[in-house]
């Protein structure tokens, strides 16, 4: 029986859904009480809805209701009829035939049912691979992993007539290693599900045998990354049905097209079933995070910070193991990525996810769950410009999502008594007509989330401050210069994002009376009111753009737990007091020396004003922009022993010579230098003992990159540099190629970008 049908018929899931509906009713009633002081409905719901459900729920035998997993690895599609894997096959075959210095491990990574096993089998059985590898071994990894069984499968292939089942595990491992030590072999490990399993298998493999190759299929990102030797994991791409559905196919291709369509449908069914199975295996909080992905439009690039903020405001994330809400939300996101239920689209230089996407089939599954449980309603217009569904359908919805049709929707004065989230995801910002601005707060009084950064308001929507349940608010008001005092009334607000085109913005709302505020992001520099009273501020962890004039010691004492801070303006004044060094928990700091061109004077440039010991003591990431410091001032930054990432942008440091001398950055892993007049750079092996990533861009005068920096370097990216600098980068690359490779060493990556002088 299909997993989707099973879900519909499972009485436990039905009760779970009914309980969720009852919880929503309780929340609605509580919120109504807060607004209208009505309390009688609580007793009615408790007696009429919740108690019968709890009684029914108690009758289930949970011990006997485990999720049945009928799969043992990917189900292979019929052989010799595989369509659409030609490029993938050619790529991996090329990897397998490449000469390497030691045993290479290549991984195929993808969702369950996506075709990993099919592709691996196709490669394994190809004449080209058969000719290249005299010994080929295929091992199916069972769901309940057994190291002994893996070794026995290998030996059975090598010695079909011998019985080795009586040997102990250590003897089996030694025999496997000895037999493969000098052979030219291909070992396929199908469906490796954990790093522990891989590590146990690896113990028996001859690491020094450069003639051998191991091909792994896995659904787990961790397995693919940890097993990597030379090549990065090969992320299996989804086949697109459109390649099979051409209307103008030649008649002789009709049979092939029919077979292909059948295989596509089979694969799609496998994927749907495995998504269902993966969904059932998710922990409760992660399951809610996963289903929430239905709110995003098709092919939408989701900012990681937005996703984590929405999860937190929805109440899906709880702190655990001493980690903050934000860290726990990020853990959830990475967990879904590792399970191949969410795709990391862009990462920063340090590997952290910046944006992600949801695959169409995963999104379709989430939408189905959301519709079944009335969690989300998408509002959109048809080709004729009318709404596809009547507004009356939203009466029981909990979330509304828009990518079009917002004005059409609002002109009908809709009312959503149960709507908690109002989410707008337009491709480009659109202006909202003034007459509709008050419709949202008037019609959706229980809103907790208003994501509207793509909707341009022509003035501040005053009635927004009446939405006392708001936890998450984003607004785009181009000319906004003041965040008004009534925002203080939003006592439940956790995240506030203001998009504007002004250079500075005055915060009239009293942050010291907004105890739950955790995240405050504005495009303009915020000026705080020094006369505020109140004892809040300790929960704020991100303040992305603060005006230097508000960087006082009194403010720093309020922001005790701040982790991320940006300062924009005349930043020289920031170092005139102990503001920064009082921020004991600050990990990430951005300083942008920003003044209008006609206002800028030599005093606005820091030059030698950077004092030592005035930075937060445990700072990990620092970005400086337009500060015009002399390279000799690097000594002050070298005093920050915890610093892991340093970005120098747009003349952050200036001068023709940077001689590090005895300066050392013991923890620095990332160094980015963008747009400076530096010519000579002198360093030693002790200058950056842990440097992994170096990015040098728009440094057109720089003669050479010091070769000694390559000791631990994993990635060197250059762009718009002179010929001699390119040559020095290539020398580092050559030196890295000649180094002996450690077991877990990451291959060196040189990226030569545009506008580099290569001749």
C-alpha positions as CSV (number, residue, x, y, z in Angstrom):
1,X,0.0,0.0,0.0
2,X,1.4,3.4,-0.9
3,X,2.7,5.5,2.0
4,X,0.3,8.3,1.2
5,X,-2.7,6.0,1.5
6,X,-1.3,4.6,4.7
7,X,-1.1,8.0,6.2
8,X,-4.7,8.8,5.5
9,X,-5.9,5.5,7.1
10,X,-3.7,5.5,10.1
11,X,-5.9,6.4,13.1
12,X,-3.0,7.5,15.2
13,X,-2.1,10.2,12.7
14,X,-5.8,11.2,12.5
15,X,-5.9,11.7,16.3
16,X,-2.6,13.6,16.1
17,X,-4.2,15.9,13.6
18,X,-7.3,16.4,15.7
19,X,-5.2,17.2,18.7
20,X,-3.3,19.8,16.7
21,X,-6.6,21.4,15.7
22,X,-7.6,21.4,19.4
23,X,-4.3,23.1,20.3
24,X,-5.0,25.7,17.7
25,X,-8.4,26.3,19.2
26,X,-6.9,26.7,22.6
27,X,-4.3,29.2,21.3
28,X,-7.0,31.1,19.4
29,X,-9.1,31.3,22.5
30,X,-6.2,32.5,24.7
31,X,-5.4,35.2,22.1
32,X,-9.0,36.2,22.0
33,X,-9.0,36.4,25.8
34,X,-6.1,38.7,25.7
35,X,-7.8,41.0,23.2
36,X,-11.5,40.8,24.3
37,X,-11.2,39.4,27.9
38,X,-13.4,36.4,27.0
39,X,-12.8,33.3,29.1
40,X,-15.8,31.0,28.9
41,X,-14.8,29.2,25.7
42,X,-11.7,27.7,27.5
43,X,-13.8,25.3,29.6
44,X,-16.0,24.3,26.7
45,X,-13.0,23.4,24.5
46,X,-11.3,21.5,27.4
47,X,-14.3,19.4,28.1
48,X,-15.8,18.9,24.6
49,X,-12.6,18.6,22.5
50,X,-9.4,17.9,24.4
51,X,-10.6,15.4,27.1
52,X,-12.2,13.0,24.6
53,X,-9.1,13.1,22.4
54,X,-6.8,12.4,25.3
55,X,-9.0,9.5,26.3
56,X,-8.8,8.1,22.8
57,X,-5.1,8.8,22.5
58,X,-4.5,6.8,25.7
59,X,-5.9,3.6,24.1
60,X,-3.2,3.3,21.5
61,X,-0.4,0.8,21.9
62,X,2.7,2.9,20.9
63,X,5.2,0.1,21.4
64,X,3.7,-1.9,18.6
65,X,3.3,1.0,16.2
66,X,6.9,1.6,14.9
67,X,7.2,2.9,11.4
68,X,7.7,0.0,9.0
69,X,10.6,0.4,6.6
70,X,10.1,-1.9,3.7
71,X,13.1,-0.5,1.9
72,X,16.6,-2.0,1.9
73,X,18.5,0.6,0.0
74,X,17.3,2.1,-3.2
75,X,15.0,0.0,-5.4
76,X,16.8,-0.5,-8.7
77,X,15.1,0.5,-11.9
78,X,15.0,-2.2,-14.5
79,X,18.4,-2.6,-16.0
80,X,19.4,-1.5,-19.5
81,X,16.4,0.9,-19.6
82,X,17.9,3.8,-17.7
83,X,17.4,7.2,-19.3
84,X,18.9,10.5,-18.4
85,X,22.1,9.5,-16.5
86,X,24.5,9.7,-19.4
87,X,26.3,12.8,-18.2
88,X,26.4,11.6,-14.6
89,X,27.8,8.3,-15.7
90,X,30.5,9.9,-17.8
91,X,31.5,12.2,-14.9
92,X,31.9,9.5,-12.3
93,X,33.5,7.1,-14.7
94,X,36.1,9.8,-15.4
95,X,36.7,10.1,-11.6
96,X,37.2,6.4,-11.3
97,X,39.8,6.3,-14.1
98,X,41.8,9.2,-12.8
99,X,45.3,8.5,-11.4
100,X,45.7,9.3,-7.8
101,X,48.5,9.0,-5.1
102,X,46.5,6.7,-2.9
103,X,43.2,4.9,-2.6
104,X,40.4,7.2,-3.8
105,X,36.8,7.3,-2.5
106,X,34.0,8.8,-4.6
107,X,30.5,9.2,-3.3
108,X,27.2,9.6,-5.0
109,X,24.8,11.5,-2.8
110,X,21.1,12.0,-3.1
111,X,17.6,11.4,-1.7
112,X,16.3,7.9,-1.2
113,X,14.8,6.6,-4.4
114,X,16.5,9.2,-6.6
115,X,18.5,6.6,-8.5
116,X,21.9,6.4,-6.7
117,X,22.0,2.6,-6.8
118,X,20.8,2.6,-10.4
119,X,23.6,4.9,-11.5
120,X,26.2,3.0,-9.5
121,X,25.0,-0.3,-11.0
122,X,25.1,1.2,-14.5
123,X,28.7,2.3,-14.0
124,X,29.7,-1.0,-12.3
125,X,28.3,-3.1,-15.2
126,X,29.7,-0.9,-18.0
127,X,32.3,-2.4,-20.4
128,X,34.6,0.6,-19.8
129,X,34.8,0.0,-16.1
130,X,35.0,-3.8,-16.5
131,X,38.0,-3.4,-18.8
132,X,39.7,-0.8,-16.4
133,X,39.2,-2.8,-13.2
134,X,40.0,-6.5,-13.3
135,X,38.4,-6.9,-9.8
136,X,35.0,-5.5,-9.1
137,X,33.1,-6.0,-5.9
138,X,29.5,-4.9,-5.1
139,X,28.4,-4.8,-1.4
140,X,24.9,-4.1,-0.3
141,X,24.9,-2.4,3.1
142,X,22.0,-3.6,5.2
143,X,19.9,-1.2,7.1
144,X,21.0,-2.7,10.4
145,X,24.7,-2.3,9.7
146,X,27.0,-5.3,10.3
147,X,30.7,-4.9,9.7
148,X,31.3,-8.6,9.6
149,X,28.7,-9.1,6.9
150,X,30.4,-6.4,4.7
151,X,33.8,-8.2,5.0
152,X,32.2,-11.5,4.2
153,X,30.5,-10.1,1.1
154,X,33.9,-8.8,-0.1
155,X,35.7,-12.1,0.5
156,X,32.9,-14.1,-1.1
157,X,33.4,-12.1,-4.3
158,X,37.2,-12.7,-4.1
159,X,37.0,-16.4,-3.1
160,X,33.6,-17.8,-4.2
161,X,34.5,-21.3,-3.1
162,X,35.9,-20.6,0.3
163,X,34.0,-20.4,3.6
164,X,35.4,-17.6,5.8
165,X,32.4,-17.3,8.1
166,X,34.2,-18.9,11.1
167,X,36.8,-16.2,11.2
168,X,36.6,-13.4,13.8
169,X,36.2,-9.7,12.8
170,X,39.9,-8.8,13.1
171,X,41.0,-11.7,11.0
172,X,38.4,-10.8,8.3
173,X,39.6,-7.2,8.2
174,X,43.2,-8.3,7.9
175,X,42.5,-10.7,5.0
176,X,40.4,-8.1,3.1
177,X,43.2,-5.6,3.5
178,X,45.9,-8.1,2.4
179,X,43.9,-9.3,-0.6
180,X,43.2,-5.7,-1.9
181,X,46.6,-4.3,-1.0
182,X,48.2,-4.6,-4.5
183,X,45.1,-5.2,-6.7
184,X,43.5,-2.8,-9.2
185,X,39.9,-3.0,-7.9
186,X,36.6,-1.2,-7.7
187,X,34.6,-1.6,-4.5
188,X,31.0,-0.3,-4.5
189,X,29.4,0.2,-1.1
190,X,25.7,0.7,-1.7
191,X,23.7,2.7,0.8
192,X,26.1,3.6,3.5
193,X,24.0,5.3,6.1
194,X,26.3,6.5,8.9
195,X,29.9,7.8,9.4
196,X,30.3,5.1,12.0
197,X,29.6,2.4,9.4
198,X,32.1,4.0,7.0
199,X,34.8,4.3,9.6
200,X,34.5,0.6,10.4
201,X,34.7,-0.5,6.8
202,X,37.6,1.9,6.1
203,X,39.7,0.0,8.7
204,X,40.0,-2.9,6.3
205,X,40.8,-0.9,3.2
206,X,44.4,-0.5,1.8
207,X,44.7,3.3,2.0
208,X,48.1,3.3,0.2
209,X,46.9,1.4,-2.9
210,X,46.7,4.1,-5.5
211,X,45.3,1.6,-8.1
212,X,42.1,1.0,-6.1
213,X,38.8,2.9,-6.1
214,X,35.8,2.9,-3.7
215,X,32.4,4.1,-4.9
216,X,29.9,4.9,-2.2
217,X,26.2,5.6,-2.5
218,X,24.6,7.5,0.4
219,X,21.7,9.7,1.4
220,X,23.7,11.3,4.2
221,X,25.8,14.4,3.6
222,X,28.1,13.6,6.6
223,X,29.0,10.2,5.1
224,X,29.8,11.8,1.7
225,X,32.0,14.5,3.3
226,X,33.8,12.3,5.7
227,X,34.7,9.7,3.1
228,X,36.0,12.3,0.7
229,X,39.7,12.0,-0.4
230,X,40.1,14.0,-3.7
231,X,36.8,14.7,-5.3
232,X,33.9,16.4,-3.6
233,X,30.6,14.4,-3.2
234,X,28.7,14.0,-6.4
235,X,25.2,15.4,-5.8
236,X,22.8,13.4,-7.9
237,X,20.5,15.7,-9.9
238,X,16.9,15.0,-10.4
239,X,15.7,13.9,-13.8
240,X,13.2,16.3,-15.3
241,X,10.2,14.7,-16.9
242,X,10.2,17.3,-19.6
243,X,13.0,15.5,-21.4
244,X,10.6,12.7,-22.0
245,X,7.6,14.7,-23.0
246,X,8.5,16.3,-26.3
247,X,5.5,16.6,-28.5
248,X,7.5,16.6,-31.7
249,X,9.4,13.3,-31.0
250,X,10.1,11.2,-34.1
251,X,7.8,8.2,-34.4
252,X,10.6,5.8,-33.9
253,X,11.3,7.3,-30.5
254,X,7.9,6.7,-29.2
255,X,8.8,3.4,-27.6
256,X,11.8,4.9,-25.9
257,X,9.7,7.8,-24.7
258,X,7.1,5.4,-23.3
259,X,9.8,3.4,-21.4
260,X,11.3,6.6,-20.2
261,X,8.0,8.0,-18.9
262,X,7.4,4.7,-17.2
263,X,10.8,4.8,-15.5
264,X,10.2,8.4,-14.5
265,X,6.9,7.5,-12.9
266,X,8.5,4.6,-11.1
267,X,11.3,6.8,-9.8
268,X,8.8,9.5,-8.8
269,X,6.8,7.0,-6.9
270,X,9.9,5.7,-5.1
271,X,10.8,9.3,-4.2
272,X,7.3,10.0,-2.8
273,X,7.4,6.9,-0.7
274,X,10.8,7.6,0.7
275,X,10.0,11.2,1.4
276,X,7.0,9.9,3.4
277,X,9.2,7.5,5.2
278,X,11.8,10.2,6.0
279,X,9.0,12.4,7.2
280,X,7.7,9.8,9.6
281,X,11.2,9.3,11.0
282,X,11.7,13.0,11.8
283,X,11.5,14.1,15.4
284,X,8.4,16.1,16.2
285,X,10.1,19.6,16.2
286,X,12.0,18.8,13.0
287,X,8.8,17.5,11.3
288,X,7.1,20.9,11.9
289,X,10.1,22.7,10.5
290,X,10.0,20.4,7.4
291,X,6.3,20.8,6.7
292,X,6.7,24.6,7.0
293,X,8.8,24.6,3.8
294,X,5.4,24.4,2.0
295,X,5.0,28.2,2.5
296,X,7.8,29.1,0.1
297,X,7.1,29.5,-3.7
298,X,8.4,27.0,-6.2
299,X,12.2,27.4,-6.8
300,X,12.4,30.2,-4.2
301,X,15.9,30.9,-2.8
302,X,15.4,31.0,0.9
303,X,17.7,33.1,3.1
304,X,19.0,30.9,5.9
305,X,18.5,33.6,8.5
306,X,14.9,34.2,7.4
307,X,14.1,30.5,7.6
308,X,15.6,30.1,11.1
309,X,13.9,33.3,12.3
310,X,10.5,32.1,11.0
311,X,10.9,28.7,12.6
312,X,11.7,30.4,15.9
313,X,8.8,32.7,15.7
314,X,6.4,29.8,14.8
315,X,7.5,28.1,18.0
316,X,9.1,25.1,16.3
317,X,12.5,25.6,17.9
318,X,13.5,25.0,21.5
319,X,17.0,25.5,23.0
320,X,18.8,22.3,23.7
321,X,22.2,21.2,25.0
322,X,23.0,24.7,26.1
323,X,22.6,26.1,22.6
324,X,20.6,29.2,21.8
325,X,17.4,29.3,19.8
326,X,19.3,30.5,16.7
327,X,21.9,27.8,17.0
328,X,19.2,25.1,17.5
329,X,17.3,26.5,14.4
330,X,20.5,26.3,12.4
331,X,21.1,22.7,13.6
332,X,17.6,21.9,12.3
333,X,18.3,23.4,8.9
334,X,21.6,21.5,8.6
335,X,19.8,18.3,9.7
336,X,17.3,18.6,6.9
337,X,20.1,19.3,4.5
338,X,22.0,16.2,5.7
339,X,18.8,14.1,5.2
340,X,18.6,15.5,1.6
341,X,15.2,17.0,2.4
342,X,16.5,20.6,1.8
343,X,19.2,21.7,-0.5
344,X,22.0,24.1,0.5
345,X,22.1,26.6,-2.4
346,X,24.8,29.1,-1.3
347,X,27.5,28.9,1.4
348,X,29.8,31.5,2.7
349,X,33.6,31.1,2.6
350,X,33.6,29.2,5.9
351,X,31.0,26.7,4.6
352,X,27.9,28.0,6.5
353,X,24.7,27.9,4.6
354,X,23.5,31.3,3.3
355,X,20.6,30.3,1.2
356,X,18.7,27.0,0.5
357,X,16.0,25.7,-1.8
358,X,13.3,23.0,-1.6
359,X,13.1,20.5,-4.4
360,X,9.8,20.5,-6.3
361,X,8.8,16.9,-5.2
362,X,9.7,17.7,-1.5
363,X,7.7,20.9,-1.7
364,X,4.7,19.0,-3.2
365,X,4.8,16.6,-0.3
366,X,4.9,19.4,2.2
367,X,2.0,21.2,0.5
368,X,-0.1,18.0,0.6
369,X,0.5,17.7,4.3
370,X,-0.2,21.4,4.9
371,X,-3.5,21.1,3.0
372,X,-4.5,17.9,4.7
373,X,-4.0,19.6,8.1
374,X,-5.1,23.1,7.0
375,X,-1.8,24.6,7.9
376,X,-1.2,26.8,4.9
377,X,-3.2,28.5,2.2
378,X,-1.5,29.9,-1.0
379,X,-3.2,33.0,-2.4
380,X,-2.4,33.7,-6.1
381,X,-4.0,35.1,-9.2
382,X,-4.9,33.3,-12.4
383,X,-3.7,34.4,-15.9
384,X,-6.8,36.6,-16.1
385,X,-5.7,38.5,-13.0
386,X,-8.5,37.2,-10.7
387,X,-7.9,35.2,-7.5
388,X,-7.8,31.4,-8.2
389,X,-9.8,30.6,-5.0
390,X,-12.5,32.6,-3.2
391,X,-11.4,34.6,-0.1
392,X,-13.9,32.7,2.0
393,X,-11.7,29.6,1.9
394,X,-9.2,31.2,4.3
395,X,-11.6,31.2,7.3
396,X,-9.9,28.1,8.9
397,X,-6.4,28.7,7.6
398,X,-3.4,29.3,9.9
399,X,-1.0,30.6,7.4
400,X,-1.4,32.7,4.2
401,X,1.3,32.8,1.5
402,X,1.5,35.3,-1.4
403,X,3.6,35.6,-4.5
404,X,0.9,37.5,-6.4
405,X,-2.5,38.9,-5.9
406,X,-2.1,40.7,-2.6
407,X,-4.0,43.8,-3.6
408,X,-6.8,41.8,-5.2
409,X,-7.0,39.8,-2.0
410,X,-7.0,42.9,0.3
411,X,-9.6,44.8,-1.7
412,X,-12.2,42.2,-0.5
413,X,-11.6,43.2,3.1
414,X,-10.8,39.6,4.2
415,X,-11.0,38.4,7.7
416,X,-8.9,35.5,9.0
417,X,-9.7,34.8,12.7
418,X,-7.3,31.9,12.8
419,X,-4.5,33.2,10.6
420,X,-1.2,33.4,12.5
421,X,1.3,34.0,9.7
422,X,1.0,36.4,6.7
423,X,3.9,35.6,4.4
424,X,4.7,37.5,1.2
425,X,7.4,36.2,-1.2
426,X,7.3,38.3,-4.4
427,X,10.2,38.0,-6.8
428,X,10.5,41.8,-6.9
429,X,9.3,44.5,-4.4
430,X,5.8,45.8,-5.2
431,X,4.0,48.9,-3.8
432,X,0.9,48.4,-1.7
433,X,-1.8,51.0,-2.4
434,X,-2.4,53.2,0.7
435,X,-6.1,52.2,1.0
436,X,-5.1,48.6,1.7
437,X,-2.5,49.3,4.4
438,X,-4.9,49.0,7.3
439,X,-6.7,45.9,6.0
440,X,-4.0,43.5,7.3
441,X,-4.2,44.6,11.0
442,X,-8.0,45.0,10.8
443,X,-8.7,41.6,9.4
444,X,-6.0,39.4,11.0
445,X,-5.9,40.4,14.7
446,X,-4.1,37.3,15.9
447,X,-1.1,37.5,13.6
448,X,2.2,36.4,15.0
449,X,4.2,36.7,11.9
450,X,4.1,39.4,9.2
451,X,6.8,38.8,6.5
452,X,6.4,41.7,4.1
453,X,9.8,42.9,3.2
454,X,8.9,42.6,-0.5
455,X,5.9,44.9,0.0
456,X,6.6,48.6,-0.2
457,X,4.4,50.7,2.2
458,X,4.3,54.4,1.5
459,X,4.1,55.2,5.3
460,X,4.3,53.4,8.6
461,X,1.2,51.3,9.1
462,X,0.1,52.7,12.5
463,X,-2.4,49.9,13.2
464,X,0.4,47.3,13.1
465,X,1.1,48.2,16.7
466,X,-2.3,46.8,17.7
467,X,-1.2,43.3,16.7
468,X,-0.1,42.5,20.2
469,X,0.7,38.8,19.4
470,X,3.4,39.7,16.7
471,X,6.6,37.9,17.2
472,X,8.1,38.5,13.7
473,X,7.7,41.7,11.7
474,X,9.4,42.9,8.5
475,X,8.5,46.2,6.8
476,X,9.8,48.0,3.7
477,X,9.2,51.8,3.9
478,X,11.6,53.7,1.6
479,X,11.5,57.1,3.4
480,X,11.2,55.9,7.0
481,X,13.3,57.9,9.3
482,X,11.8,57.0,12.6
483,X,10.7,53.7,14.2
484,X,7.8,55.1,16.2
485,X,7.3,54.7,19.9
486,X,4.1,52.6,19.7
487,X,6.2,49.7,18.4
488,X,7.1,49.3,22.1
489,X,3.6,47.9,22.6
490,X,4.6,44.8,20.7
491,X,5.8,43.1,23.9
492,X,6.0,39.6,22.2
493,X,8.2,40.8,19.3
494,X,11.3,38.7,18.7
495,X,12.4,39.8,15.3
496,X,12.1,43.2,13.7
497,X,13.5,43.9,10.2
498,X,13.1,47.3,8.6
499,X,14.1,48.0,5.0
500,X,14.5,51.6,4.0
501,X,16.6,53.8,1.7
502,X,17.5,56.4,4.3
503,X,21.0,56.5,5.8
504,X,20.0,56.6,9.4
505,X,16.9,55.9,11.4
506,X,15.9,57.0,14.9
507,X,14.6,54.4,17.2
508,X,11.8,56.0,19.2
509,X,10.5,52.6,20.3
510,X,12.0,51.8,23.7
511,X,14.1,48.7,23.3
512,X,14.6,48.5,27.0
513,X,10.9,47.7,27.4
514,X,10.9,45.0,24.7
515,X,12.1,42.1,26.7
516,X,11.6,39.4,24.0
517,X,13.4,41.2,21.2
518,X,16.2,39.1,19.9
519,X,16.9,40.2,16.3
520,X,16.9,43.8,15.0
521,X,18.0,44.4,11.5
522,X,17.8,47.7,9.5
523,X,19.3,48.9,6.3
524,X,19.9,52.3,7.9
525,X,22.1,53.0,11.0
526,X,20.0,53.1,14.1
527,X,20.2,56.0,16.5
528,X,19.0,55.0,20.0
529,X,17.4,57.4,22.6
530,X,19.7,57.9,25.5
531,X,16.8,58.8,27.8
532,X,15.1,55.4,27.7
533,X,14.3,53.6,30.9
534,X,13.6,49.9,31.5
535,X,15.6,46.8,32.2
536,X,15.3,44.8,28.9
537,X,17.9,44.3,26.2
538,X,19.6,41.2,27.5
539,X,17.9,38.9,25.0
540,X,19.0,40.9,22.0
541,X,21.6,38.8,20.1
542,X,21.7,40.6,16.7
543,X,21.9,44.3,16.0
544,X,23.1,44.6,12.5
545,X,23.6,48.4,12.1
546,X,24.1,50.7,15.0
547,X,25.1,54.4,14.7
548,X,28.4,55.2,16.4
549,X,26.8,57.9,18.5
550,X,24.8,55.3,20.2
551,X,27.9,53.2,21.1
552,X,28.1,54.2,24.7
553,X,29.1,52.3,27.8
554,X,25.6,52.6,29.1
555,X,24.2,50.8,26.0
556,X,26.8,48.1,26.1
557,X,25.8,47.2,29.7
558,X,22.2,46.7,28.4
559,X,23.3,44.5,25.5
560,X,25.0,41.9,27.7
561,X,24.4,38.9,25.4
562,X,24.8,40.5,22.0
563,X,26.5,38.1,19.6
564,X,26.3,39.9,16.3
565,X,26.8,43.7,15.8
566,X,27.3,46.1,12.9
567,X,28.3,49.7,13.3
568,X,28.0,52.2,10.4
569,X,29.1,55.9,10.4
570,X,32.1,57.7,11.8
571,X,33.5,54.6,13.6
572,X,36.6,56.4,15.0
573,X,34.4,57.6,17.9
574,X,33.6,54.0,18.9
575,X,37.0,53.5,20.3
576,X,36.8,56.5,22.6
577,X,35.1,54.5,25.4
578,X,34.8,50.8,26.5
579,X,31.7,50.1,24.5
580,X,33.2,47.2,22.5
581,X,35.3,45.6,25.2
582,X,32.2,45.5,27.4
583,X,30.5,43.1,24.9
584,X,31.8,39.9,26.5
585,X,29.7,37.6,24.3
586,X,30.1,39.3,21.0
587,X,31.4,36.9,18.3
588,X,30.7,38.8,15.0
589,X,31.5,42.5,14.4
590,X,31.3,44.7,11.3
591,X,32.7,48.2,11.2
592,X,31.8,50.3,8.2
593,X,33.3,53.8,8.2
594,X,30.5,55.5,6.3
595,X,30.2,59.2,5.6
596,X,29.0,61.2,2.6
597,X,31.8,62.1,0.2
598,X,31.5,65.9,0.7
599,X,31.5,65.4,4.5
600,X,34.5,63.2,4.7
601,X,37.7,64.6,6.3
602,X,41.0,63.1,7.3
603,X,39.6,62.8,10.8
604,X,37.0,60.3,9.6
605,X,39.8,58.0,8.6
606,X,41.0,55.9,11.5
607,X,44.7,55.9,10.5
608,X,46.5,55.2,13.8
609,X,43.5,55.6,16.0
610,X,43.0,51.8,16.5
611,X,43.8,51.1,20.1
612,X,44.9,47.7,21.4
613,X,42.6,45.8,23.9
614,X,39.5,47.8,22.8
615,X,37.9,44.9,21.0
616,X,35.5,42.3,22.5
617,X,37.7,39.6,24.2
618,X,36.1,36.6,22.4
619,X,35.5,38.0,19.0
620,X,35.5,35.4,16.2
621,X,34.6,37.3,13.0
622,X,35.6,40.8,12.1
623,X,34.9,42.9,9.0
624,X,36.4,46.3,8.4
625,X,35.2,48.6,5.5
626,X,36.6,52.0,4.4
627,X,38.6,52.5,7.6
628,X,41.9,53.6,5.9
629,X,44.1,52.1,8.6
630,X,47.8,51.7,8.1
631,X,49.1,48.2,7.9
632,X,51.2,48.7,11.0
633,X,47.9,48.8,12.9
634,X,47.4,45.1,12.3
635,X,49.2,44.5,15.6
636,X,46.0,45.6,17.3
637,X,44.0,42.9,15.5
638,X,46.7,40.3,16.2
639,X,45.9,40.8,19.9
640,X,42.5,39.2,19.3
641,X,43.6,35.6,19.8
642,X,40.1,34.2,19.2
643,X,39.7,35.7,15.7
644,X,38.8,33.1,13.1
645,X,37.7,35.2,10.2
646,X,39.0,38.6,9.1
647,X,37.5,40.5,6.1
648,X,39.2,43.8,4.9
649,X,37.1,45.6,2.4
650,X,37.4,48.9,0.4
651,X,40.6,50.4,1.8
652,X,40.1,49.0,5.2
653,X,43.9,49.0,5.4
654,X,46.1,51.1,3.1
655,X,49.8,51.5,2.4
656,X,52.3,49.9,0.0
657,X,53.9,47.5,2.5
658,X,52.4,44.9,4.9
659,X,55.2,43.3,6.9
660,X,53.7,41.1,9.6
661,X,57.0,40.9,11.5
662,X,56.3,39.1,14.8
663,X,52.5,39.6,14.5
664,X,50.6,36.2,14.5
665,X,47.0,35.3,14.1
666,X,46.9,32.0,15.9
667,X,43.2,31.1,15.3
668,X,42.6,32.8,11.9
669,X,41.1,30.4,9.3
670,X,39.7,32.9,6.7
671,X,41.4,36.1,5.4
672,X,39.7,38.2,2.7
673,X,41.3,41.3,1.3
674,X,39.2,43.4,-1.2
675,X,40.3,46.6,-2.9
676,X,43.5,48.0,-1.5
677,X,46.7,49.6,-2.8
678,X,49.0,47.0,-1.2
679,X,52.1,46.2,-3.2
680,X,54.4,44.1,-1.0
681,X,53.1,41.5,1.4
682,X,55.7,40.0,3.7
683,X,54.8,37.1,6.1
684,X,56.2,34.0,7.7
685,X,54.9,30.5,8.4
686,X,54.1,31.7,11.9
687,X,51.9,34.6,10.7
688,X,48.8,32.5,10.0
689,X,49.4,28.9,11.4
690,X,45.7,27.8,10.8
691,X,44.8,29.8,7.7
692,X,42.5,27.6,5.5
693,X,40.9,30.1,3.1
694,X,42.5,33.1,1.5
695,X,40.5,35.5,-0.8
696,X,42.3,38.3,-2.6
697,X,40.3,40.5,-4.9
698,X,40.7,43.9,-6.6
699,X,44.3,44.2,-5.4
700,X,45.8,45.2,-8.7
701,X,49.1,46.5,-7.3
702,X,49.9,43.4,-5.3
703,X,53.1,41.7,-6.6
704,X,53.0,38.4,-4.9
705,X,51.0,36.3,-2.4
706,X,53.5,34.9,0.2
707,X,54.2,31.3,-0.6
708,X,54.6,30.5,3.1
709,X,50.8,31.0,3.5
710,X,50.1,27.8,1.7
711,X,51.0,25.5,4.6
712,X,47.5,24.7,5.7
713,X,45.6,26.4,2.9
714,X,42.6,24.6,1.4
715,X,41.2,27.3,-0.9
716,X,42.8,30.3,-2.6
717,X,40.6,32.6,-4.6
718,X,42.0,35.5,-6.6
719,X,40.3,38.1,-8.8
720,X,41.5,41.3,-10.6
721,X,45.2,40.9,-9.6
722,X,48.4,41.3,-11.7
723,X,50.3,38.6,-13.5
724,X,53.0,38.1,-10.9
725,X,50.3,37.6,-8.2
726,X,48.6,34.9,-10.4
727,X,52.0,33.2,-10.8
728,X,52.6,33.2,-7.1
729,X,49.2,31.6,-6.5
730,X,50.0,28.9,-9.0
731,X,53.3,28.2,-7.2
732,X,51.3,27.6,-4.1
733,X,49.1,25.2,-6.0
734,X,52.1,23.3,-7.4
735,X,53.6,23.1,-3.9
736,X,50.3,21.7,-2.5
737,X,50.2,19.1,-5.2
738,X,53.6,17.8,-4.2
739,X,52.7,17.4,-0.5
740,X,51.9,14.0,0.9
741,X,48.2,13.7,1.5
742,X,46.9,13.0,5.0
743,X,44.0,10.6,5.4
744,X,41.4,13.3,5.9
745,X,43.1,16.2,4.1
746,X,40.9,18.3,1.9
747,X,42.1,18.8,-1.6
748,X,43.6,22.3,-2.4
749,X,41.3,24.5,-4.6
750,X,42.7,27.5,-6.6
751,X,40.1,29.7,-8.1
752,X,41.3,32.3,-10.6
753,X,38.5,34.7,-11.2
754,X,37.8,37.3,-14.0
755,X,40.1,40.2,-14.8
756,X,43.2,38.4,-13.6
757,X,46.3,39.2,-15.7
758,X,47.4,35.8,-16.9
759,X,49.9,36.8,-19.6
